[in-house]
Amino acid sequence: MDINKKVLLLALAKKKQDESFKDILLMLENSHLFTLKEGKKLLKELRQEEFITEESLTLKGITLAKDIEQEFKV
């Protein structure tokens, strides 16, 4: 999995209750990680790989996000 997809999945896992996936995409776009178009493509890939549903992470996504968080802490 590429670094941008990992960062996106972790950001989705850490989002606040009142934030949407689009809010997260816009935040990451503002930080110049990727463009909104690239972010939407990554979001679509995460859905196809069954890491996320419409507005939440699946159990598979939550597990991977925890692993990614540990990877980034090292």
N, CA, C and O atoms as a Tripos MOL2 file, in Angstrom:
@<TRIPOS>MOLECULE
protein
  296   295    74     0     0
PROTEIN
NO_CHARGES

@<TRIPOS>ATOM
      1 N           0.8520   -1.1670    0.0000 N.3       1 MET1
      2 CA          0.0000    0.0000    0.0000 C.3       1 MET1
      3 C           0.9020    1.2350    0.0000 C.2       1 MET1
      4 O           1.8670    1.3000    0.7610 O.2       1 MET1
      5 N           0.5900    2.2090   -0.8480 N.am      2 ASP2
      6 CA          1.4380    3.4010   -0.9140 C.3       2 ASP2
      7 C           1.1880    4.3160    0.2830 C.2       2 ASP2
      8 O           0.1780    4.2020    0.9780 O.2       2 ASP2
      9 N           2.1320    5.2220    0.5010 N.am      3 ILE3
     10 CA          2.1120    6.0650    1.6900 C.3       3 ILE3
     11 C           0.8870    6.9760    1.7350 C.2       3 ILE3
     12 O           0.3240    7.1930    2.8080 O.2       3 ILE3
     13 N           0.4690    7.5090    0.5950 N.am      4 ASN4
     14 CA         -0.6950    8.3960    0.5790 C.3       4 ASN4
     15 C          -1.9600    7.6540    1.0100 C.2       4 ASN4
     16 O          -2.7950    8.2040    1.7290 O.2       4 ASN4
     17 N          -2.0940    6.4220    0.5710 N.am      5 LYS5
     18 CA         -3.2720    5.6390    0.9400 C.3       5 LYS5
     19 C          -3.2360    5.3160    2.4400 C.2       5 LYS5
     20 O          -4.2740    5.3180    3.1030 O.2       5 LYS5
     21 N          -2.0480    5.0430    2.9680 N.am      6 LYS6
     22 CA         -1.9060    4.7650    4.3990 C.3       6 LYS6
     23 C          -2.2870    5.9960    5.2230 C.2       6 LYS6
     24 O          -3.0210    5.8950    6.2060 O.2       6 LYS6
     25 N          -1.7790    7.1540    4.8110 N.am      7 VAL7
     26 CA         -2.0850    8.3960    5.5340 C.3       7 VAL7
     27 C          -3.5830    8.6750    5.4800 C.2       7 VAL7
     28 O          -4.1780    9.0680    6.4840 O.2       7 VAL7
     29 N          -4.1950    8.4750    4.3190 N.am      8 LEU8
     30 CA         -5.6310    8.6990    4.1810 C.3       8 LEU8
     31 C          -6.4170    7.7630    5.0930 C.2       8 LEU8
     32 O          -7.3270    8.2070    5.7940 O.2       8 LEU8
     33 N          -6.0830    6.4910    5.0940 N.am      9 LEU9
     34 CA         -6.8030    5.5360    5.9380 C.3       9 LEU9
     35 C          -6.6470    5.8880    7.4220 C.2       9 LEU9
     36 O          -7.6130    5.8110    8.1810 O.2       9 LEU9
     37 N          -5.4520    6.2680    7.8300 N.am     10 LEU10
     38 CA         -5.2340    6.6430    9.2200 C.3      10 LEU10
     39 C          -6.0170    7.9150    9.5670 C.2      10 LEU10
     40 O          -6.5960    8.0140   10.6480 O.2      10 LEU10
     41 N          -6.0310    8.8730    8.6580 N.am     11 ALA11
     42 CA         -6.7850   10.1110    8.8880 C.3      11 ALA11
     43 C          -8.2850    9.8170    8.9920 C.2      11 ALA11
     44 O          -8.9770   10.4220    9.8110 O.2      11 ALA11
     45 N          -8.7810    8.9070    8.1790 N.am     12 LEU12
     46 CA        -10.1960    8.5240    8.2450 C.3      12 LEU12
     47 C         -10.5050    7.8470    9.5730 C.2      12 LEU12
     48 O         -11.5780    8.0390   10.1450 O.2      12 LEU12
     49 N          -9.5590    7.0560   10.0540 N.am     13 ALA13
     50 CA         -9.7540    6.3720   11.3380 C.3      13 ALA13
     51 C          -9.7540    7.3640   12.4980 C.2      13 ALA13
     52 O         -10.4380    7.1460   13.4980 O.2      13 ALA13
     53 N          -8.9980    8.4450   12.3730 N.am     14 LYS14
     54 CA         -8.8560    9.4220   13.4430 C.3      14 LYS14
     55 C          -9.8390   10.5870   13.3250 C.2      14 LYS14
     56 O          -9.8050   11.5100   14.1390 O.2      14 LYS14
     57 N         -10.7110   10.5510   12.3210 N.am     15 LYS15
     58 CA        -11.6160   11.6970   12.1170 C.3      15 LYS15
     59 C         -12.5780   11.8600   13.2870 C.2      15 LYS15
     60 O         -12.9220   10.9020   13.9790 O.2      15 LYS15
     61 N         -12.9970   13.0990   13.4830 N.am     16 LYS16
     62 CA        -13.9440   13.3940   14.5460 C.3      16 LYS16
     63 C         -15.3450   13.0060   14.1120 C.2      16 LYS16
     64 O         -15.6120   12.8420   12.9220 O.2      16 LYS16
     65 N         -16.2280   12.8620   15.0710 N.am     17 GLN17
     66 CA        -17.6110   12.4370   14.8320 C.3      17 GLN17
     67 C         -18.3160   13.3350   13.8090 C.2      17 GLN17
     68 O         -19.0740   12.8570   12.9650 O.2      17 GLN17
     69 N         -18.0520   14.6440   13.9000 N.am     18 ASP18
     70 CA        -18.7630   15.5870   13.0340 C.3      18 ASP18
     71 C         -18.0750   15.8360   11.6930 C.2      18 ASP18
     72 O         -18.5430   16.6690   10.9160 O.2      18 ASP18
     73 N         -16.9780   15.1370   11.4030 N.am     19 GLU19
     74 CA        -16.2720   15.2900   10.1300 C.3      19 GLU19
     75 C         -16.7140   14.2100    9.1530 C.2      19 GLU19
     76 O         -17.0120   13.0810    9.5440 O.2      19 GLU19
     77 N         -16.7510   14.5750    7.8860 N.am     20 SER20
     78 CA        -17.0860   13.6050    6.8370 C.3      20 SER20
     79 C         -15.7960   13.1860    6.1290 C.2      20 SER20
     80 O         -14.7360   13.7740    6.3420 O.2      20 SER20
     81 N         -15.9060   12.1710    5.2940 N.am     21 PHE21
     82 CA        -14.7540   11.7490    4.5070 C.3      21 PHE21
     83 C         -14.2910   12.8930    3.6060 C.2      21 PHE21
     84 O         -13.0920   13.0740    3.3970 O.2      21 PHE21
     85 N         -15.2370   13.6600    3.0760 N.am     22 LYS22
     86 CA        -14.8740   14.7850    2.2100 C.3      22 LYS22
     87 C         -14.0850   15.8330    2.9970 C.2      22 LYS22
     88 O         -13.1390   16.4150    2.4670 O.2      22 LYS22
     89 N         -14.4590   16.0790    4.2470 N.am     23 ASP23
     90 CA        -13.7050   17.0160    5.0920 C.3      23 ASP23
     91 C         -12.2520   16.5580    5.2320 C.2      23 ASP23
     92 O         -11.3280   17.3700    5.1790 O.2      23 ASP23
     93 N         -12.0650   15.2680    5.4080 N.am     24 ILE24
     94 CA        -10.7150   14.7100    5.5510 C.3      24 ILE24
     95 C          -9.9410   14.8870    4.2480 C.2      24 ILE24
     96 O          -8.7720   15.2730    4.2670 O.2      24 ILE24
     97 N         -10.5880   14.6070    3.1200 N.am     25 LEU25
     98 CA         -9.9320   14.7880    1.8270 C.3      25 LEU25
     99 C          -9.4960   16.2350    1.6360 C.2      25 LEU25
    100 O          -8.3850   16.5010    1.1780 O.2      25 LEU25
    101 N         -10.3740   17.1670    1.9880 N.am     26 LEU26
    102 CA        -10.0480   18.5840    1.8410 C.3      26 LEU26
    103 C          -8.8990   18.9940    2.7660 C.2      26 LEU26
    104 O          -8.0420   19.7900    2.3820 O.2      26 LEU26
    105 N          -8.8850   18.4530    3.9720 N.am     27 MET27
    106 CA         -7.8050   18.7490    4.9130 C.3      27 MET27
    107 C          -6.4620   18.2520    4.3570 C.2      27 MET27
    108 O          -5.4590   18.9640    4.4140 O.2      27 MET27
    109 N          -6.4540   17.0350    3.8220 N.am     28 LEU28
    110 CA         -5.2130   16.4790    3.2850 C.3      28 LEU28
    111 C          -4.8000   17.1990    2.0000 C.2      28 LEU28
    112 O          -3.6100   17.3340    1.7170 O.2      28 LEU28
    113 N          -5.7810   17.6610    1.2260 N.am     29 GLU29
    114 CA         -5.4570   18.4460    0.0310 C.3      29 GLU29
    115 C          -4.8110   19.7730    0.4510 C.2      29 GLU29
    116 O          -3.8340   20.2090   -0.1570 O.2      29 GLU29
    117 N          -5.3540   20.4030    1.4810 N.am     30 ASN30
    118 CA         -4.7950   21.6670    1.9710 C.3      30 ASN30
    119 C          -3.3820   21.5060    2.5160 C.2      30 ASN30
    120 O          -2.5980   22.4550    2.5070 O.2      30 ASN30
    121 N          -3.0610   20.3180    2.9850 N.am     31 SER31
    122 CA         -1.7010   20.0570    3.4710 C.3      31 SER31
    123 C          -0.7700   19.6250    2.3320 C.2      31 SER31
    124 O           0.3920   19.2870    2.5590 O.2      31 SER31
    125 N          -1.2980   19.6430    1.1140 N.am     32 HIS32
    126 CA         -0.5400   19.3290   -0.1110 C.3      32 HIS32
    127 C          -0.0680   17.8830   -0.1870 C.2      32 HIS32
    128 O           0.9460   17.5890   -0.8200 O.2      32 HIS32
    129 N          -0.8010   16.9840    0.4560 N.am     33 LEU33
    130 CA         -0.4660   15.5600    0.3480 C.3      33 LEU33
    131 C          -0.8530   15.0400   -1.0360 C.2      33 LEU33
    132 O          -0.0960   14.3040   -1.6700 O.2      33 LEU33
    133 N          -2.0330   15.4320   -1.4890 N.am     34 PHE34
    134 CA         -2.5200   15.0780   -2.8260 C.3      34 PHE34
    135 C          -3.6220   16.0430   -3.2270 C.2      34 PHE34
    136 O          -4.1050   16.8290   -2.4120 O.2      34 PHE34
    137 N          -4.0190   15.9730   -4.5050 N.am     35 THR35
    138 CA         -5.1170   16.8060   -4.9760 C.3      35 THR35
    139 C          -6.4390   16.1450   -4.5840 C.2      35 THR35
    140 O          -6.4760   14.9710   -4.2160 O.2      35 THR35
    141 N          -7.5000   16.9060   -4.6700 N.am     36 LEU36
    142 CA         -8.8180   16.3530   -4.3490 C.3      36 LEU36
    143 C          -9.1520   15.1940   -5.2810 C.2      36 LEU36
    144 O          -9.7260   14.1940   -4.8520 O.2      36 LEU36
    145 N          -8.7970   15.3280   -6.5410 N.am     37 LYS37
    146 CA         -9.0520   14.2570   -7.5170 C.3      37 LYS37
    147 C          -8.3010   12.9790   -7.1320 C.2      37 LYS37
    148 O          -8.8650   11.8850   -7.1780 O.2      37 LYS37
    149 N          -7.0370   13.1230   -6.7560 N.am     38 GLU38
    150 CA         -6.2560   11.9590   -6.3310 C.3      38 GLU38
    151 C          -6.8300   11.3550   -5.0520 C.2      38 GLU38
    152 O          -6.8690   10.1350   -4.8980 O.2      38 GLU38
    153 N          -7.2730   12.2130   -4.1400 N.am     39 GLY39
    154 CA         -7.8630   11.7440   -2.8920 C.3      39 GLY39
    155 C          -9.1290   10.9430   -3.1220 C.2      39 GLY39
    156 O          -9.3460    9.9100   -2.4890 O.2      39 GLY39
    157 N          -9.9710   11.4290   -4.0370 N.am     40 LYS40
    158 CA        -11.2030   10.7000   -4.3550 C.3      40 LYS40
    159 C         -10.8900    9.3510   -4.9710 C.2      40 LYS40
    160 O         -11.5910    8.3720   -4.7170 O.2      40 LYS40
    161 N          -9.8330    9.2910   -5.7870 N.am     41 LYS41
    162 CA         -9.4170    8.0180   -6.3860 C.3      41 LYS41
    163 C          -8.9550    7.0480   -5.2920 C.2      41 LYS41
    164 O          -9.3000    5.8670   -5.3200 O.2      41 LYS41
    165 N          -8.1790    7.5500   -4.3370 N.am     42 LEU42
    166 CA         -7.7100    6.7030   -3.2340 C.3      42 LEU42
    167 C          -8.8870    6.2280   -2.3770 C.2      42 LEU42
    168 O          -8.9190    5.0800   -1.9350 O.2      42 LEU42
    169 N          -9.8400    7.1130   -2.1510 N.am     43 LEU43
    170 CA        -11.0320    6.7590   -1.3770 C.3      43 LEU43
    171 C         -11.7980    5.6360   -2.0750 C.2      43 LEU43
    172 O         -12.2650    4.6930   -1.4350 O.2      43 LEU43
    173 N         -11.9160    5.7540   -3.3840 N.am     44 LYS44
    174 CA        -12.5980    4.7260   -4.1730 C.3      44 LYS44
    175 C         -11.8710    3.3910   -4.0690 C.2      44 LYS44
    176 O         -12.4980    2.3400   -3.9340 O.2      44 LYS44
    177 N         -10.5330    3.4420   -4.1320 N.am     45 GLU45
    178 CA         -9.7350    2.2110   -4.0020 C.3      45 GLU45
    179 C          -9.9280    1.5760   -2.6280 C.2      45 GLU45
    180 O         -10.0480    0.3560   -2.5160 O.2      45 GLU45
    181 N          -9.9590    2.4050   -1.5810 N.am     46 LEU46
    182 CA        -10.1720    1.8720   -0.2290 C.3      46 LEU46
    183 C         -11.5480    1.2240   -0.1040 C.2      46 LEU46
    184 O         -11.7030    0.2230    0.5960 O.2      46 LEU46
    185 N         -12.5390    1.7870   -0.7750 N.am     47 ARG47
    186 CA        -13.8740    1.1670   -0.7780 C.3      47 ARG47
    187 C         -13.8450   -0.1760   -1.5010 C.2      47 ARG47
    188 O         -14.4040   -1.1600   -1.0180 O.2      47 ARG47
    189 N         -13.1900   -0.2090   -2.6590 N.am     48 GLN48
    190 CA        -13.1120   -1.4430   -3.4460 C.3      48 GLN48
    191 C         -12.3580   -2.5350   -2.6990 C.2      48 GLN48
    192 O         -12.6720   -3.7180   -2.8340 O.2      48 GLN48
    193 N         -11.3710   -2.1410   -1.9170 N.am     49 GLU49
    194 CA        -10.5860   -3.1050   -1.1370 C.3      49 GLU49
    195 C         -11.2620   -3.4390    0.1900 C.2      49 GLU49
    196 O         -10.7150   -4.1850    1.0040 O.2      49 GLU49
    197 N         -12.4560   -2.8810    0.4020 N.am     50 GLU50
    198 CA        -13.2990   -3.1360    1.5800 C.3      50 GLU50
    199 C         -12.6640   -2.6950    2.8940 C.2      50 GLU50
    200 O         -12.8520   -3.3400    3.9250 O.2      50 GLU50
    201 N         -11.9080   -1.5910    2.8580 N.am     51 PHE51
    202 CA        -11.3760   -1.0100    4.0850 C.3      51 PHE51
    203 C         -12.3490    0.0100    4.6550 C.2      51 PHE51
    204 O         -12.3250    0.2930    5.8530 O.2      51 PHE51
    205 N         -13.2140    0.5700    3.7940 N.am     52 ILE52
    206 CA        -14.1980    1.5510    4.2370 C.3      52 ILE52
    207 C         -15.5440    1.2850    3.5720 C.2      52 ILE52
    208 O         -15.6310    0.6410    2.5260 O.2      52 ILE52
    209 N         -16.5950    1.8040    4.2170 N.am     53 THR53
    210 CA        -17.9280    1.8150    3.6110 C.3      53 THR53
    211 C         -18.2140    3.2660    3.2360 C.2      53 THR53
    212 O         -17.2740    4.0390    3.0540 O.2      53 THR53
    213 N         -19.4440    3.6480    3.1170 N.am     54 GLU54
    214 CA        -19.7730    5.0130    2.6960 C.3      54 GLU54
    215 C         -19.1780    6.0800    3.6160 C.2      54 GLU54
    216 O         -18.5600    7.0250    3.1250 O.2      54 GLU54
    217 N         -19.3440    5.9580    4.9170 N.am     55 GLU55
    218 CA        -18.8170    6.9780    5.8390 C.3      55 GLU55
    219 C         -18.1930    6.3920    7.0960 C.2      55 GLU55
    220 O         -18.1520    7.0550    8.1320 O.2      55 GLU55
    221 N         -17.7080    5.1600    7.0170 N.am     56 SER56
    222 CA        -17.0370    4.5790    8.1810 C.3      56 SER56
    223 C         -16.0340    3.5110    7.7390 C.2      56 SER56
    224 O         -16.0420    3.0590    6.5940 O.2      56 SER56
    225 N         -15.1830    3.1300    8.6680 N.am     57 LEU57
    226 CA        -14.2150    2.0740    8.3920 C.3      57 LEU57
    227 C         -14.8280    0.7160    8.7080 C.2      57 LEU57
    228 O         -15.6400    0.5850    9.6230 O.2      57 LEU57
    229 N         -14.4340   -0.2760    7.9510 N.am     58 THR58
    230 CA        -14.8450   -1.6480    8.2350 C.3      58 THR58
    231 C         -13.8960   -2.1950    9.3030 C.2      58 THR58
    232 O         -12.9080   -1.5460    9.6480 O.2      58 THR58
    233 N         -14.1880   -3.3610    9.8160 N.am     59 LEU59
    234 CA        -13.3000   -3.9900   10.7980 C.3      59 LEU59
    235 C         -11.9120   -4.1950   10.1880 C.2      59 LEU59
    236 O         -10.8960   -4.0000   10.8550 O.2      59 LEU59
    237 N         -11.8830   -4.5860    8.9320 N.am     60 LYS60
    238 CA        -10.6250   -4.7600    8.2030 C.3      60 LYS60
    239 C          -9.8600   -3.4330    8.1350 C.2      60 LYS60
    240 O          -8.6400   -3.4090    8.2990 O.2      60 LYS60
    241 N         -10.5780   -2.3360    7.8940 N.am     61 GLY61
    242 CA         -9.9710   -1.0180    7.8170 C.3      61 GLY61
    243 C          -9.4540   -0.5390    9.1660 C.2      61 GLY61
    244 O          -8.3790    0.0540    9.2550 O.2      61 GLY61
    245 N         -10.2240   -0.7980   10.2100 N.am     62 ILE62
    246 CA         -9.8190   -0.4000   11.5620 C.3      62 ILE62
    247 C          -8.5350   -1.1320   11.9600 C.2      62 ILE62
    248 O          -7.6150   -0.5290   12.5110 O.2      62 ILE62
    249 N          -8.4830   -2.4230   11.6800 N.am     63 THR63
    250 CA         -7.3060   -3.2300   12.0060 C.3      63 THR63
    251 C          -6.0730   -2.7150   11.2660 C.2      63 THR63
    252 O          -5.0030   -2.5700   11.8560 O.2      63 THR63
    253 N          -6.2310   -2.4410    9.9740 N.am     64 LEU64
    254 CA         -5.1040   -1.9360    9.1910 C.3      64 LEU64
    255 C          -4.6850   -0.5530    9.6670 C.2      64 LEU64
    256 O          -3.4910   -0.2590    9.7270 O.2      64 LEU64
    257 N          -5.6350    0.2940   10.0040 N.am     65 ALA65
    258 CA         -5.3170    1.6360   10.4940 C.3      65 ALA65
    259 C          -4.4980    1.5650   11.7810 C.2      65 ALA65
    260 O          -3.5740    2.3560   11.9720 O.2      65 ALA65
    261 N          -4.8280    0.6270   12.6610 N.am     66 LYS66
    262 CA         -4.0530    0.4550   13.8970 C.3      66 LYS66
    263 C          -2.6240    0.0150   13.5870 C.2      66 LYS66
    264 O          -1.6730    0.4760   14.2200 O.2      66 LYS66
    265 N          -2.4790   -0.8830   12.6060 N.am     67 ASP67
    266 CA         -1.1460   -1.3250   12.1910 C.3      67 ASP67
    267 C          -0.3420   -0.1660   11.5930 C.2      67 ASP67
    268 O           0.8490   -0.0170   11.8660 O.2      67 ASP67
    269 N          -1.0060    0.6450   10.7820 N.am     68 ILE68
    270 CA         -0.3510    1.8050   10.1640 C.3      68 ILE68
    271 C           0.0830    2.7930   11.2370 C.2      68 ILE68
    272 O           1.1790    3.3500   11.1620 O.2      68 ILE68
    273 N          -0.7590    3.0120   12.2250 N.am     69 GLU69
    274 CA         -0.4200    3.9300   13.3090 C.3      69 GLU69
    275 C           0.8390    3.4590   14.0300 C.2      69 GLU69
    276 O           1.7110    4.2690   14.3430 O.2      69 GLU69
    277 N           0.9420    2.1570   14.2950 N.am     70 GLN70
    278 CA          2.1330    1.6030   14.9410 C.3      70 GLN70
    279 C           3.3570    1.7490   14.0450 C.2      70 GLN70
    280 O           4.4550    2.0360   14.5200 O.2      70 GLN70
    281 N           3.1570    1.5490   12.7490 N.am     71 GLU71
    282 CA          4.2570    1.6880   11.7880 C.3      71 GLU71
    283 C           4.8040    3.1150   11.7870 C.2      71 GLU71
    284 O           6.0170    3.3190   11.7300 O.2      71 GLU71
    285 N           3.9070    4.1020   11.8490 N.am     72 PHE72
    286 CA          4.3230    5.5020   11.8390 C.3      72 PHE72
    287 C           4.9530    5.9390   13.1490 C.2      72 PHE72
    288 O           5.7250    6.8980   13.1700 O.2      72 PHE72
    289 N           4.6410    5.2600   14.2360 N.am     73 LYS73
    290 CA          5.2210    5.6100   15.5380 C.3      73 LYS73
    291 C           6.6800    5.2040   15.6290 C.2      73 LYS73
    292 O           7.4390    5.7850   16.4050 O.2      73 LYS73
    293 N           7.0770    4.2230   14.8510 N.am     74 VAL74
    294 CA          8.4590    3.7220   14.9150 C.3      74 VAL74
    295 C           9.4170    4.6490   14.2290 C.2      74 VAL74
    296 O          10.6170    4.3780   14.1900 O.2      74 VAL74
@<TRIPOS>BOND
     1     1     2 1
     2     2     3 1
     3     3     4 2
     4     3     5 am
     5     5     6 1
     6     6     7 1
     7     7     8 2
     8     7     9 am
     9     9    10 1
    10    10    11 1
    11    11    12 2
    12    11    13 am
    13    13    14 1
    14    14    15 1
    15    15    16 2
    16    15    17 am
    17    17    18 1
    18    18    19 1
    19    19    20 2
    20    19    21 am
    21    21    22 1
    22    22    23 1
    23    23    24 2
    24    23    25 am
    25    25    26 1
    26    26    27 1
    27    27    28 2
    28    27    29 am
    29    29    30 1
    30    30    31 1
    31    31    32 2
    32    31    33 am
    33    33    34 1
    34    34    35 1
    35    35    36 2
    36    35    37 am
    37    37    38 1
    38    38    39 1
    39    39    40 2
    40    39    41 am
    41    41    42 1
    42    42    43 1
    43    43    44 2
    44    43    45 am
    45    45    46 1
    46    46    47 1
    47    47    48 2
    48    47    49 am
    49    49    50 1
    50    50    51 1
    51    51    52 2
    52    51    53 am
    53    53    54 1
    54    54    55 1
    55    55    56 2
    56    55    57 am
    57    57    58 1
    58    58    59 1
    59    59    60 2
    60    59    61 am
    61    61    62 1
    62    62    63 1
    63    63    64 2
    64    63    65 am
    65    65    66 1
    66    66    67 1
    67    67    68 2
    68    67    69 am
    69    69    70 1
    70    70    71 1
    71    71    72 2
    72    71    73 am
    73    73    74 1
    74    74    75 1
    75    75    76 2
    76    75    77 am
    77    77    78 1
    78    78    79 1
    79    79    80 2
    80    79    81 am
    81    81    82 1
    82    82    83 1
    83    83    84 2
    84    83    85 am
    85    85    86 1
    86    86    87 1
    87    87    88 2
    88    87    89 am
    89    89    90 1
    90    90    91 1
    91    91    92 2
    92    91    93 am
    93    93    94 1
    94    94    95 1
    95    95    96 2
    96    95    97 am
    97    97    98 1
    98    98    99 1
    99    99   100 2
   100    99   101 am
   101   101   102 1
   102   102   103 1
   103   103   104 2
   104   103   105 am
   105   105   106 1
   106   106   107 1
   107   107   108 2
   108   107   109 am
   109   109   110 1
   110   110   111 1
   111   111   112 2
   112   111   113 am
   113   113   114 1
   114   114   115 1
   115   115   116 2
   116   115   117 am
   117   117   118 1
   118   118   119 1
   119   119   120 2
   120   119   121 am
   121   121   122 1
   122   122   123 1
   123   123   124 2
   124   123   125 am
   125   125   126 1
   126   126   127 1
   127   127   128 2
   128   127   129 am
   129   129   130 1
   130   130   131 1
   131   131   132 2
   132   131   133 am
   133   133   134 1
   134   134   135 1
   135   135   136 2
   136   135   137 am
   137   137   138 1
   138   138   139 1
   139   139   140 2
   140   139   141 am
   141   141   142 1
   142   142   143 1
   143   143   144 2
   144   143   145 am
   145   145   146 1
   146   146   147 1
   147   147   148 2
   148   147   149 am
   149   149   150 1
   150   150   151 1
   151   151   152 2
   152   151   153 am
   153   153   154 1
   154   154   155 1
   155   155   156 2
   156   155   157 am
   157   157   158 1
   158   158   159 1
   159   159   160 2
   160   159   161 am
   161   161   162 1
   162   162   163 1
   163   163   164 2
   164   163   165 am
   165   165   166 1
   166   166   167 1
   167   167   168 2
   168   167   169 am
   169   169   170 1
   170   170   171 1
   171   171   172 2
   172   171   173 am
   173   173   174 1
   174   174   175 1
   175   175   176 2
   176   175   177 am
   177   177   178 1
   178   178   179 1
   179   179   180 2
   180   179   181 am
   181   181   182 1
   182   182   183 1
   183   183   184 2
   184   183   185 am
   185   185   186 1
   186   186   187 1
   187   187   188 2
   188   187   189 am
   189   189   190 1
   190   190   191 1
   191   191   192 2
   192   191   193 am
   193   193   194 1
   194   194   195 1
   195   195   196 2
   196   195   197 am
   197   197   198 1
   198   198   199 1
   199   199   200 2
   200   199   201 am
   201   201   202 1
   202   202   203 1
   203   203   204 2
   204   203   205 am
   205   205   206 1
   206   206   207 1
   207   207   208 2
   208   207   209 am
   209   209   210 1
   210   210   211 1
   211   211   212 2
   212   211   213 am
   213   213   214 1
   214   214   215 1
   215   215   216 2
   216   215   217 am
   217   217   218 1
   218   218   219 1
   219   219   220 2
   220   219   221 am
   221   221   222 1
   222   222   223 1
   223   223   224 2
   224   223   225 am
   225   225   226 1
   226   226   227 1
   227   227   228 2
   228   227   229 am
   229   229   230 1
   230   230   231 1
   231   231   232 2
   232   231   233 am
   233   233   234 1
   234   234   235 1
   235   235   236 2
   236   235   237 am
   237   237   238 1
   238   238   239 1
   239   239   240 2
   240   239   241 am
   241   241   242 1
   242   242   243 1
   243   243   244 2
   244   243   245 am
   245   245   246 1
   246   246   247 1
   247   247   248 2
   248   247   249 am
   249   249   250 1
   250   250   251 1
   251   251   252 2
   252   251   253 am
   253   253   254 1
   254   254   255 1
   255   255   256 2
   256   255   257 am
   257   257   258 1
   258   258   259 1
   259   259   260 2
   260   259   261 am
   261   261   262 1
   262   262   263 1
   263   263   264 2
   264   263   265 am
   265   265   266 1
   266   266   267 1
   267   267   268 2
   268   267   269 am
   269   269   270 1
   270   270   271 1
   271   271   272 2
   272   271   273 am
   273   273   274 1
   274   274   275 1
   275   275   276 2
   276   275   277 am
   277   277   278 1
   278   278   279 1
   279   279   280 2
   280   279   281 am
   281   281   282 1
   282   282   283 1
   283   283   284 2
   284   283   285 am
   285   285   286 1
   286   286   287 1
   287   287   288 2
   288   287   289 am
   289   289   290 1
   290   290   291 1
   291   291   292 2
   292   291   293 am
   293   293   294 1
   294   294   295 1
   295   295   296 2
@<TRIPOS>SUBSTRUCTURE
     1 MET1         2 RESIDUE 1 A MET
     2 ASP2         6 RESIDUE 1 A ASP
     3 ILE3        10 RESIDUE 1 A ILE
     4 ASN4        14 RESIDUE 1 A ASN
     5 LYS5        18 RESIDUE 1 A LYS
     6 LYS6        22 RESIDUE 1 A LYS
     7 VAL7        26 RESIDUE 1 A VAL
     8 LEU8        30 RESIDUE 1 A LEU
     9 LEU9        34 RESIDUE 1 A LEU
    10 LEU10       38 RESIDUE 1 A LEU
    11 ALA11       42 RESIDUE 1 A ALA
    12 LEU12       46 RESIDUE 1 A LEU
    13 ALA13       50 RESIDUE 1 A ALA
    14 LYS14       54 RESIDUE 1 A LYS
    15 LYS15       58 RESIDUE 1 A LYS
    16 LYS16       62 RESIDUE 1 A LYS
    17 GLN17       66 RESIDUE 1 A GLN
    18 ASP18       70 RESIDUE 1 A ASP
    19 GLU19       74 RESIDUE 1 A GLU
    20 SER20       78 RESIDUE 1 A SER
    21 PHE21       82 RESIDUE 1 A PHE
    22 LYS22       86 RESIDUE 1 A LYS
    23 ASP23       90 RESIDUE 1 A ASP
    24 ILE24       94 RESIDUE 1 A ILE
    25 LEU25       98 RESIDUE 1 A LEU
    26 LEU26      102 RESIDUE 1 A LEU
    27 MET27      106 RESIDUE 1 A MET
    28 LEU28      110 RESIDUE 1 A LEU
    29 GLU29      114 RESIDUE 1 A GLU
    30 ASN30      118 RESIDUE 1 A ASN
    31 SER31      122 RESIDUE 1 A SER
    32 HIS32      126 RESIDUE 1 A HIS
    33 LEU33      130 RESIDUE 1 A LEU
    34 PHE34      134 RESIDUE 1 A PHE
    35 THR35      138 RESIDUE 1 A THR
    36 LEU36      142 RESIDUE 1 A LEU
    37 LYS37      146 RESIDUE 1 A LYS
    38 GLU38      150 RESIDUE 1 A GLU
    39 GLY39      154 RESIDUE 1 A GLY
    40 LYS40      158 RESIDUE 1 A LYS
    41 LYS41      162 RESIDUE 1 A LYS
    42 LEU42      166 RESIDUE 1 A LEU
    43 LEU43      170 RESIDUE 1 A LEU
    44 LYS44      174 RESIDUE 1 A LYS
    45 GLU45      178 RESIDUE 1 A GLU
    46 LEU46      182 RESIDUE 1 A LEU
    47 ARG47      186 RESIDUE 1 A ARG
    48 GLN48      190 RESIDUE 1 A GLN
    49 GLU49      194 RESIDUE 1 A GLU
    50 GLU50      198 RESIDUE 1 A GLU
    51 PHE51      202 RESIDUE 1 A PHE
    52 ILE52      206 RESIDUE 1 A ILE
    53 THR53      210 RESIDUE 1 A THR
    54 GLU54      214 RESIDUE 1 A GLU
    55 GLU55      218 RESIDUE 1 A GLU
    56 SER56      222 RESIDUE 1 A SER
    57 LEU57      226 RESIDUE 1 A LEU
    58 THR58      230 RESIDUE 1 A THR
    59 LEU59      234 RESIDUE 1 A LEU
    60 LYS60      238 RESIDUE 1 A LYS
    61 GLY61      242 RESIDUE 1 A GLY
    62 ILE62      246 RESIDUE 1 A ILE
    63 THR63      250 RESIDUE 1 A THR
    64 LEU64      254 RESIDUE 1 A LEU
    65 ALA65      258 RESIDUE 1 A ALA
    66 LYS66      262 RESIDUE 1 A LYS
    67 ASP67      266 RESIDUE 1 A ASP
    68 ILE68      270 RESIDUE 1 A ILE
    69 GLU69      274 RESIDUE 1 A GLU
    70 GLN70      278 RESIDUE 1 A GLN
    71 GLU71      282 RESIDUE 1 A GLU
    72 PHE72      286 RESIDUE 1 A PHE
    73 LYS73      290 RESIDUE 1 A LYS
    74 VAL74      294 RESIDUE 1 A VAL
